[in-house]
Amino acid sequence: MWNINRTYLPDFESTFERLYDKQAMLSKNRPLSNSALSKIKEALSVEWTYNSNSIEGNTLSLQETQMVLQDGITIRGKSLREHFEAKNHEKAINYLYSIINEDYNLRSIDILSLHGYVLRTIEDDFAGRIRNGGVRISGANFVPPNANKVSDLLDELVNFINTNPLGMNDIELATIFHHKFVWIHPFFDGNGRTVRLAMNLLLMKKGFPPAIILKNDRKKYYEALNQANNGNYQKLILLMCQAQERTLNIYLNALPDNEEEYDTISNIVSEPSSPYGQEYISLLARQGKIDAYKEGRNWLTTKKAIDNYIENRQRKRLL
């Protein structure tokens, strides 16, 4: 049932290695100062809530989401549901942080609890309850399984994740879980927000920060899920790696002895000493071939990351 075609592995070896190096560096420097950690968690909670809700059609801006969550302000012209979606997602994040630890194993009951937070006061009849009827997903290239199979399929998926019979790394495992959960589509509503919360239970127990899929990548995200339905995980793995790299960099940039200087690609290639063009470096960033992450619509990287890629490429040519 859960056989996975891992033909993507050769293309991501260096990316996985880079992400694990960063995770090790972050773990080595823990615990972060309480003030730094509190500020990062607060900012990421707002970003996580804004991006995940926006992917599902919520129209609150990032600033408006922050005002709702941190100041309790009601935004004129925005629906009551959109306000509830923001507050509910924040509560779901707080629940996630309350249960996560290095010994944590994924449980179906925790997934139901996260879903319960997501839909509380919005769809109380469905909150935290597995669907008992059929669903169809607009724009998707598949039909979710019959409702009678959902409970068993969800339990099978949780067992697959906890036993990891294929020996996948943590980022792979979270990606496969993400896709299979969406395919099962265990709830009438709130599946996307719930899975983007639940996948981070898998990553955070291993010392990674939460991976946040950005609203600007919404189209790319849905295309990647559709490709995964056909057994091609290349784009979904890439998107997950990029999301993970971004939050790893946010945490690492907060370390007092951090020397990495990330800048927009346009600024880096505009330096007189740069022999590389913006289009080429941007392509490397989008393909996950260099240490880079996205802020808004801009890609940020370092001159060191570009030089390392070129150097490694030249070394391989000589072998």
DOMIDO-820005 format. One record per residue: residue in three letters; x, y, z of N, C-alpha, C in turn. Coordinates in steps of 0.001 Angstrom, whole numbers, padded with zeros to 6 digits, always signed. Example, Ala and Ser with C-alpha at 12.3 -4.5 7.8 and 13.67 -1.06 7.14 Angstrom:
2
ALA+013190-005690+007800+012300-004500+007800+013200-003300+007800;SER+012850-002250+007080+013670-001060+007140+012900+000030+007870;
// end
This chain:
319
MET+000823-001212+000000+000000+000000+000000+000859+001265+000000;TRP+001941+001251+000820+002737+002462+000955+004104+002318+000294;ASN+004177+001562-000802+005417+001481-001553+005707+002845-002189;ILE+006944+003297-002047+007306+004626-002524+008434+004515-003545;ASN+008250+005177-004683+009295+005248-005694+010275+006358-005293;ARG+011502+005954-004909+012472+006929-004386+013525+007295-005430;THR+013111+007408-006674+014048+007752-007744+014601+009170-007583;TYR+013987+009970-006719+014431+011344-006491+015725+011406-005674;LEU+016088+010339-004986+017183+010381-004011+018498+010941-004551;PRO+019006+010462-005704+020311+010974-006165+020353+012488-006329;ASP+019227+013072-006720+019194+014521-006955+019200+015327-005666;PHE+018909+014690-004529+018769+015435-003284+019815+015075-002228;GLU+020800+014258-002597+021800+013841-001616+022504+015040-000976;SER+022987+015966-001801+023720+017119-001261+022794+018055-000490;THR+021537+018177-000941+020573+019029-000234+020260+018468+001142;PHE+019988+017165+001218+019731+016541+002518+020937+016703+003444;GLU+022126+016498+002885+023347+016628+003695+023470+018040+004254;ARG+023189+019037+003418+023273+020431+003853+022267+020728+004964;LEU+021044+020221+004808+020010+020472+005811+020339+019784+007132;TYR+020888+018585+007066+021264+017890+008300+022461+018560+008964;ASP+023367+019124+008183+024478+019882+008768+023946+021091+009538;LYS+022953+021753+008956+022368+022919+009623+021597+022508+010878;GLN+020890+021382+010773+020155+020889+011944+021117+020552+013074;ALA+022264+019952+012731+023274+019606+013738+023857+020867+014367;MET+024075+021886+013552+024605+023147+014072+023608+023803+015030;LEU+022329+023744+014648+021302+024309+015509+021220+023548+016829;SER+021262+022216+016765+021193+021400+017971+022387+021652+018879;LYS+023553+021837+018269+024775+022091+019032+024682+023387+019828;ASN+023973+024361+019284+023887+025683+019916+022655+025857+020792;ARG+021874+024767+020937+020746+024851+021841+021224+024703+023283;PRO+020514+025289+024250+019317+026107+024027+019651+027533+023603;LEU+018826+028082+022707+018942+029485+022356+018497+030327+023536;SER+018879+031585+023546+018428+032467+024624+016908+032559+024601;ASN+016322+032688+025782+014858+032728+025876+014264+033874+025064;SER+014929+035024+025080+014387+036179+024351+014427+035942+022853;ALA+015551+035383+022350+015658+035115+020913+014661+034053+020487;LEU+014562+032981+021287+013654+031889+020954+012210+032354+020956;SER+011844+033159+021941+010473+033651+022043+010096+034510+020832;LYS+011020+035369+020406+010745+036241+019270+010597+035443+017978;ILE+011475+034431+017794+011397+033620+016585+010100+032830+016555;LYS+009754+032179+017665+008531+031380+017717+007300+032232+017473;GLU+007295+033433+018040+006156+034333+017863+006019+034754+016408;ALA+007143+035106+015785+007112+035533+014380+006727+034375+013467;LEU+007282+033194+013731+006968+032036+012891+005522+031594+013062;SER+004990+031742+014260+003589+031388+014485+002669+032239+013618;VAL+002969+033524+013521+002184+034422+012673+002358+034037+011205;GLU+003610+033822+010789+003877+033443+009390+003217+032122+009021;TRP+003352+031152+009900+002788+029819+009686+001276+029921+009515;THR+000641+030672+010413-000810+030847+010364-001231+031580+009098;TYR-000551+032659+008793-000896+033447+007603-000762+032618+006333;ASN+000380+031970+006152+000629+031231+004915-000294+030034+004765;SER-000472+029262+005833-001311+028067+005733-002764+028431+005458;ASN-003269+029456+006144-004644+029884+005902-004814+030513+004517;SER-003806+031274+004080-003895+031920+002771-003943+030900+001647;ILE-003201+029809+001799-003240+028746+000793-004660+028237+000612;GLU-005433+028259+001697-006812+027758+001662-007836+028843+001337;GLY-007371+030067+001051-008294+031111+000615-008582+032208+001608;ASN-008007+032145+002812-008192+033215+003791-007539+034490+003257;THR-008245+035632+003354-007756+036866+002729-007072+037818+003707;LEU-006918+037428+004972-006173+038277+005903-004725+038386+005430;SER-004179+039606+005422-002783+039797+005072-001902+039364+006236;LEU-000597+039329+006013+000326+038970+007091+000206+039952+008247;GLN+000154+041247+007937+000035+042258+008982-001304+042141+009712;GLU-002374+041887+008968-003691+041730+009594-003734+040486+010476;THR-003094+039408+010034-003030+038199+010841-002309+038485+012148;GLN-001219+039226+012070-000480+039596+013277-001353+040432+014219;MET-002115+041342+013673-002981+042197+014498-004068+041380+015187;VAL-004634+040408+014482-005666+039546+015063-005090+038701+016187;LEU-003901+038125+015943-003314+037194+016910-002693+037903+018110;GLN-001977+038976+017862-001203+039595+018937-001903+040760+019613;ASP-002803+041414+018889-003476+042582+019457-004971+042368+019676;GLY-005488+041243+019176-006912+040967+019345-007804+041910+018573;ILE-007287+042490+017515-008038+043477+016730-008920+042783+015696;THR-010134+043290+015518-011033+042806+014474-010812+043641+013220;ILE-010579+042974+012099-010262+043665+010846-011546+043941+010066;ARG-011781+045205+009804-012986+045597+009064-012967+045002+007655;GLY-014115+044482+007239-014238+043935+005894-013845+042474+005776;LYS-013323+041886+006860-012949+040473+006857-014005+039669+007612;SER-014264+038468+007131-015342+037660+007714-014980+037140+009094;LEU-016023+036790+009853-015814+036205+011170-015054+034892+011046;ARG-015372+034128+010009-014683+032853+009801-013174+033050+009642;GLU-012786+034073+008890-011361+034308+008679-010657+034648+009992;HIS-011338+035375+010868-010765+035663+012185-010631+034382+013007;PHE-011665+033544+012974-011610+032272+013704-010497+031381+013161;GLU-010325+031392+011834-009275+030551+011240-007898+030943+011758;ALA-007682+032244+011923-006391+032711+012435-006198+032292+013896;LYS-007184+032574+014736-007062+032234+016159-006989+030724+016362;ASN-007767+029972+015599-007763+028515+015729-006406+027925+015358;HIS-005808+028452+014293-004521+027927+013855-003446+028195+014907;GLU-003503+029351+015507-002543+029672+016570-002693+028698+017738;LYS-003935+028383+018093-004169+027435+019189-003675+026039+018812;ALA-003832+025671+017554-003343+024369+017094-001818+024314+017185;ILE-001142+025412+016846+000321+025467+016964+000731+025314+018423;ASN+000037+026001+019314+000356+025904+020741+000164+024482+021246;TYR-000878+023809+020768-001090+022402+021146+000053+021543+020633;LEU+000480+021794+019399+001576+021032+018803+002841+021165+019660;TYR+003165+022398+020044+004353+022613+020881+004221+021925+022242;SER+002992+021797+022719+002798+021217+024057+003012+019708+024084;ILE+002887+019039+022946+003001+017577+022938+004312+017075+022352;ILE+005054+017949+021691+006233+017479+020968+007426+017311+021895;ASN+008136+016223+021727+009418+015990+022378+010156+014923+021568;GLU+011418+014674+021893+012234+013771+021071+011749+012326+021111;ASP+010948+011970+022129+010427+010608+022239+009037+010467+021622;TYR+008542+011550+021053+007169+011538+020530+007034+010590+019347;ASN+005946+009838+019315+005541+009049+018157+004194+009560+017674;LEU+004056+009675+016367+002817+010191+015787+001632+009318+016203;ARG+000524+009978+016562-000692+009261+016972-001888+009843+016222;SER-002804+008951+015856-004018+009405+015168-004802+010382+016029;ILE-004819+010171+017333-005585+011033+018231-005056+012461+018207;ASP-003734+012617+018025-003162+013964+017966-003540+014660+016661;ILE-003614+013894+015587-004058+014462+014307-005502+014938+014426;LEU-006349+014131+015065-007748+014525+015273-007832+015769+016156;SER-006962+015844+017155-006965+017014+018043-006558+018274+017287;LEU-005528+018169+016446-005114+019318+015642-006260+019772+014738;HIS-006933+018817+014120-008062+019146+013260-009188+019786+014071;GLY-009379+019306+015293-010396+019888+016159-010122+021357+016439;TYR-008860+021696+016671-008496+023102+016880-008726+023916+015615;VAL-008367+023368+014463-008458+024086+013190-009899+024492+012876;LEU-010862+023610+013156-012262+023881+012777-013158+024280+013946;ARG-012583+024468+015125-013397+024829+016292-014182+026113+016030;THR-015471+026081+016399-016436+027182+016238-016713+027523+014768;ILE-016028+026893+013848-016277+027112+012424-017184+026014+011884;GLU-016787+024762+012132-017573+023600+011713-017536+022597+012854;ASP-018211+022922+013949-018128+022085+015150-018609+020655+014910;ASP-019532+020465+013982-020043+019111+013713-018968+018206+013106;PHE-017971+018822+012453-016937+018039+011764-015579+018116+012447;ALA-015412+019054+013387-014106+019287+014004-013621+018050+014759;GLY-012448+017564+014379-011851+016426+015061-012504+015100+014731;ARG-013309+015049+013674-014030+013823+013305-013704+013413+011873;ILE-013429+012147+011695-013154+011611+010361-014432+011665+009529;ARG-014274+011970+008261-015450+012105+007391-016198+010762+007256;ASN-017508+010886+007083-018347+009685+006916-019044+009679+005558;GLY-018484+010452+004621-019043+010519+003273-017956+010798+002257;GLY-018324+010752+000991-017367+010975-000083-017066+012450-000278;VAL-015884+012727-000831-015488+014105-001151-014814+014132-002525;ARG-014869+015281-003151-014124+015513-004388-013328+016795-004200;ILE-012135+016855-004783-011245+017991-004584-011088+018740-005898;SER-011477+019994-005906-011382+020804-007114-009928+020950-007548;GLY-009664+020670-008816-008323+020828-009370-007392+019658-009147;ALA-007816+018653-008370-006956+017498-008088-007144+016432-009162;ASN-006116+015597-009343-006163+014561-010375-006471+013182-009790;PHE-007198+013165-008668-007558+011896-008043-008854+012070-007256;VAL-009474+010953-006920-010654+010954-006057-010259+010265-004758;PRO-010424+010925-003601-010049+010312-002326-010793+009004-002080;PRO-010221+008123-001271-010829+006811-001039-012185+006895-000348;ASN-012933+005803-000452-014249+005695+000174-014147+005966+001672;ALA-015162+006618+002214-015157+006992+003634-015001+005782+004555;ASN-015515+004633+004150-015420+003442+004987-013979+002973+005192;LYS-013085+003407+004300-011686+002979+004370-010789+003980+005100;VAL-011311+005168+005358-010464+006265+005820-009805+005978+007168;SER-010556+005503+008130-010006+005270+009469-008851+004273+009432;ASP-009045+003161+008712-007980+002151+008610-006775+002692+007849;LEU-007032+003447+006788-005930+004004+006009-005107+004985+006839;LEU-005777+005786+007647-005062+006738+008493-004206+006006+009526;ASP-004758+004963+010131-003989+004170+011096-002797+003494+010419;GLU-002995+002997+009193-001901+002367+008447-000794+003385+008157;LEU-001194+004600+007796-000215+005638+007506+000582+005996+008754;VAL-000101+006148+009874+000583+006472+011128+001567+005364+011492;ASN+001162+004116+011309+002060+002998+011604+003259+002989+010660;PHE+003012+003279+009390+004094+003346+008407+005116+004407+008797;ILE+004621+005557+009234+005503+006656+009616+006322+006289+010854;ASN+005680+005679+011828+006371+005353+013083+007373+004212+012933;THR+007099+003271+012029+008016+002142+011836+009057+002428+010760;ASN+008729+003325+009806+009644+003739+008746+010340+002541+008100;PRO+009583+001635+007500+010172+000400+006969+011152+000606+005821;LEU+011073+001753+005140+011970+002014+004018+013231+002767+004442;GLY+013327+003092+005726+014513+003783+006216+014697+005170+005635;MET+013614+005881+005442+013696+007230+004879+014228+008218+005910;ASN+014861+009283+005430+015286+010314+006371+014073+011146+006810;ASP+014277+012021+007770+013159+012732+008399+012414+013632+007420;ILE+013133+014249+006499+012495+015157+005546+011688+014371+004518;GLU+012245+013266+004058+011490+012373+003171+010209+011900+003843;LEU+010366+011439+005082+009236+010854+005806+008105+011867+005977;ALA+008473+013104+006332+007457+014154+006494+006775+014458+005164;THR+007539+014417+004071+006985+014686+002738+006018+013595+002314;ILE+006414+012339+002505+005545+011219+002147+004284+011244+002989;PHE+004435+011502+004277+003262+011624+005146+002324+012709+004621;HIS+002903+013855+004267+002107+014985+003772+001261+014560+002574;HIS+001910+013920+001602+001183+013535+000399+000132+012479+000680;LYS+000491+011418+001392-000448+010324+001633-001644+010793+002460;PHE-001407+011704+003384-002504+012261+004184-003487+013007+003283;VAL-002948+013832+002384-003816+014571+001459-004581+013601+000573;TRP-003914+012517+000158-004580+011518-000682-005723+010833+000076;ILE-005491+010484+001333-006552+009871+002146-007680+010870+002370;HIS-007305+012148+002580-008275+013225+002797-009273+012828+003890;PRO-008786+012650+005115-009625+012063+006161-010784+012930+006658;PHE-010771+014223+006326-011807+015122+006840-012585+015787+005705;PHE-013786+016251+006019-014558+016986+005028-013902+018322+004690;ASP-013295+018960+005699-012676+020274+005518-011482+020362+006465;GLY-010549+021240+006141-009413+021468+007032-008259+020499+006869;ASN-008268+019695+005795-007197+018714+005596-005834+019382+005389;GLY-005794+020426+004564-004525+021073+004257-003879+021686+005476;ARG-004637+022474+006234-004074+023105+007430-003648+022061+008451;THR-004431+020990+008563-004097+019944+009531-002819+019221+009153;VAL-002658+018867+007883-001454+018129+007489-000211+019013+007565;ARG-000365+020314+007305+000800+021197+007404+001206+021425+008859;LEU+000292+021173+009771+000636+021146+011200+001244+019796+011575;ALA+000570+018717+011199+000968+017375+011636+002331+016970+011086;MET+002653+017374+009862+003956+016979+009299+005094+017552+010136;ASN+004833+018697+010776+005881+019317+011574+006080+018624+012916;LEU+005117+017813+013330+005365+016958+014486+006532+016018+014189;LEU+006587+015520+012957+007641+014584+012558+008994+015285+012473;LEU+009011+016501+011949+010255+017238+011795+010766+017777+013127;MET+009878+018323+013936+010296+018975+015172+010779+017986+016222;LYS+010249+016755+016203+010739+015753+017153+012185+015377+016866;LYS+012636+015646+015642+014006+015337+015245+014922+016564+015323;GLY+014426+017630+015910+015263+018810+016102+015225+019822+014985;PHE+014355+019616+013997+014186+020607+012935+013157+021646+013367;PRO+013275+022872+012897+012207+023852+013113+011052+023540+012171;PRO+009892+024153+012377+008756+023877+011485+009037+024327+010056;ALA+008590+023524+009099+008691+023889+007683+007388+024567+007279;ILE+007495+025743+006696+006306+026530+006357+006193+026666+004840;ILE+005138+026078+004266+004866+026245+002838+004328+027658+002619;LEU+004949+028409+001726+004589+029806+001539+003393+029975+000607;LYS+002599+031001+000897+001433+031310+000053+001852+031538-001397;ASN+002993+032188-001605+003456+032473-002963+003781+031206-003745;ASP+003938+030090-003029+004224+028814-003687+002972+027953-003817;ARG+001802+028544-003640+000546+027789-003641+000367+026967-004916;LYS+000548+027601-006074+000368+026890-007350+001383+025756-007479;LYS+002631+026063-007149+003696+025056-007213+003404+023893-006260;TYR+002858+024213-005103+002519+023231-004072+001449+022255-004579;TYR+000382+022775-005155-000681+021906-005663-000215+021073-006853;GLU+000624+021669-007692+001187+020907-008816+002065+019766-008307;ALA+002828+020033-007250+003703+019009-006670+002895+017865-006078;LEU+001780+018181-005425+000914+017139-004871+000298+016298-005981;ASN-000123+016939-007061-000689+016194-008187+000352+015275-008822;GLN+001591+015741-008924+002645+014885-009469+002919+013708-008537;ALA+002842+013950-007223+003050+012864-006261+001958+011803-006386;ASN+000758+012218-006764-000324+011241-006980+000029+010258-008093;ASN+000912+010686-008997+001361+009820-010084+002691+009134-009774;GLY+003114+009238-008505+004335+008551-008081+005610+009356-008234;ASN+005497+010618-008654+006671+011476-008840+006758+012466-007677;TYR+007735+012246-006789+007862+013080-005584+008900+014184-005724;GLN+009483+014340-006896+010589+015275-007091+010231+016696-006630;LYS+009128+017229-007139+008775+018624-006836+008334+018806-005386;LEU+007655+017809-004823+007197+017944-003444+008380+017872-002480;ILE+009334+016985-002749+010543+016910-001931+011302+018240-001995;LEU+011421+018790-003202+012122+020069-003377+011435+021172-002581;LEU+010120+021243-002663+009376+022279-001950+009552+022140-000444;MET+009532+020909+000055+009718+020675+001483+011126+021052+001924;CYS+012120+020713+001115+013501+021070+001450+013665+022585+001512;GLN+013071+023286+000555+013175+024741+000538+012472+025371+001741;ALA+011322+024819+002111+010613+025325+003288+011427+025080+004548;GLN+012055+023912+004625+012856+023585+005796+014125+024439+005857;GLU+014746+024652+004720+015967+025464+004704+015687+026885+005161;ARG+014554+027405+004765+014216+028781+005143+014137+028930+006651;THR+013419+028041+007332+013282+028197+008783+014563+027822+009523;LEU+015328+026872+008979+016641+026594+009575+017505+027850+009541;ASN+017497+028550+008408+018300+029761+008283+017824+030854+009226;ILE+016516+030938+009432+015983+031936+010367+016523+031689+011769;TYR+016531+030429+012187+017055+030098+013516+018568+030309+013575;LEU+019288+029851+012558+020746+029962+012579+021203+031418+012520;ASN+020454+032255+011823+020802+033679+011752+020684+034363+013106;ALA+019964+033733+014032+019799+034303+015373+020949+033939+016306;LEU+021825+033021+015862+022955+032630+016712+023960+033773+016795;PRO+024509+034027+017983+025406+035185+018164+026684+035127+017337;ASP+027184+033922+017046+028434+033813+016295+028211+033446+014830;ASN+026990+033629+014353+026698+033314+012956+027371+034318+012030;GLU+028054+033809+010996+028791+034677+010086+028210+034694+008675;GLU+027172+033910+008445+026578+033874+007107+025848+035190+006815;GLU+026065+035717+005636+025421+036964+005240+024550+036706+004008;TYR+023276+036455+004243+022340+036206+003141+021890+037536+002552;ASP+021788+037550+001238+021346+038751+000534+020570+038305-000693;THR+019822+039225-001271+019079+038877-002486+020064+038559-003606;ILE+019655+037641-004459+020527+037235-005565+020874+038430-006446;SER+019917+039325-006643+020177+040491-007505+021303+041341-006939;ASN+021365+041471-005604+022441+042263-004997+023790+041563-005123;ILE+023785+040243-004944+025046+039489-004988+025658+039524-006385;VAL+024827+039304-007404+025382+039249-008768+025707+040641-009302;SER+025219+041690-008643+025524+043047-009099+026908+043507-008654;GLU+027549+042745-007729+028895+043090-007294+029869+042926-008461;PRO+030812+043858-008598+031757+043811-009734+032541+042499-009823;SER+032781+041866-008668+033596+040645-008662+032803+039399-009026;SER+031478+039522-009178+030652+038346-009442+030677+037971-010922;PRO+031098+036721-011231+031122+036291-012633+029815+035619-013069;TYR+028807+035588-012185+027587+034829-012454+026415+035756-012717;GLY+025509+035318-013583+024327+036101-013889+023172+035767-012954;GLN+022238+036706-012818+021107+036523-011906+020221+035351-012325;GLU+020005+035208-013630+019120+034133-014106+019688+032759-013742;TYR+020995+032588-013882+021638+031314-013587+021573+030991-012088;ILE+021889+031970-011254+021883+031738-009802+020459+031530-009301;SER+019506+032250-009864+018108+032068-009471+017630+030667-009809;LEU+018074+030143-010958+017716+028780-011344+018287+027770-010349;LEU+019540+027964-009948+020149+027076-008953+019361+027109-007645;ALA+018897+028290-007258+018122+028427-006021+016793+027697-006134;ARG+016096+027897-007254+014797+027261-007441+014913+025744-007504;GLN+016042+025256-007993+016257+023812-008103+016810+023205-006821;GLY+017075+024036-005814+017589+023533-004551+019048+023123-004600;LYS+019796+023620-005586+021188+023201-005758+022171+024051-004957;ILE+021704+025171-004436+022550+025991-003570+021780+026315-002296;ASP+022507+026709-001279+021913+027143-000022+021195+028469-000280;ALA+019877+028423-000332+019091+029620-000618+017702+029464-000019;TYR+017064+030567+000250+015692+030511+000732+014914+031719+000251;LYS+013603+031604+000333+012715+032586-000264+012077+033479+000801;GLU+012090+034780+000563+011348+035738+001380+010462+036535+000447;GLY+009140+036359+000593+008235+036979-000369+008457+036356-001735;ARG+008815+037175-002702+009109+036657-004044+010613+036672-004351;ASN+011419+037056-003361+012856+037165-003575+013604+035963-003013;TRP+014616+035505-003750+015502+034444-003273+016729+035080-002632;LEU+017098+034551-001460+018285+035016-000758+019308+033887-000700;THR+020571+034235-000870+021645+033253-000765+022899+033970-000292;THR+024028+033269-000331+025307+033879+000050+026304+033664-001076;LYS+027309+034523-001125+028366+034356-002120+029102+033033-001863;LYS+029242+032674-000591+029913+031421-000231+029146+030223-000799;ALA+027816+030261-000723+027007+029147-001239+027203+028978-002742;ILE+027257+030086-003453+027457+030034-004906+028842+029491-005229;ASP+029851+030001-004537+031224+029543-004776+031370+028057-004476;ASN+030725+027595-003391+030811+026177-003038+030207+025298-004131;TYR+029093+025738-004691+028450+024956-005751+029351+024866-006980;ILE+029888+025995-007396+030753+026020-008578+031994+025158-008342;GLU+032570+025272-007150+033767+024497-006816+033487+022996-006841;ASN+032357+022592-006250+032001+021169-006232+031716+020645-007636;ARG+031111+021486-008453+030813+021081-009834+032085+020870-010628;GLN+033040+021768-010431+034317+021647-011144+035078+020412-010677;ARG+035005+020110-009374+035696+018952-008836+035132+017668-009449;LYS+033806+017606-009579+033169+016413-010149+033576+016212-011602;ARG+033761+017300-012331+034147+017206-013743+035545+016624-013895;LEU+036381+016839-012865+037750+016351-012939+037871+014881-012551;LEU+036836+014375-011895+036896+012962-011453+036668+011991-012610;
// end
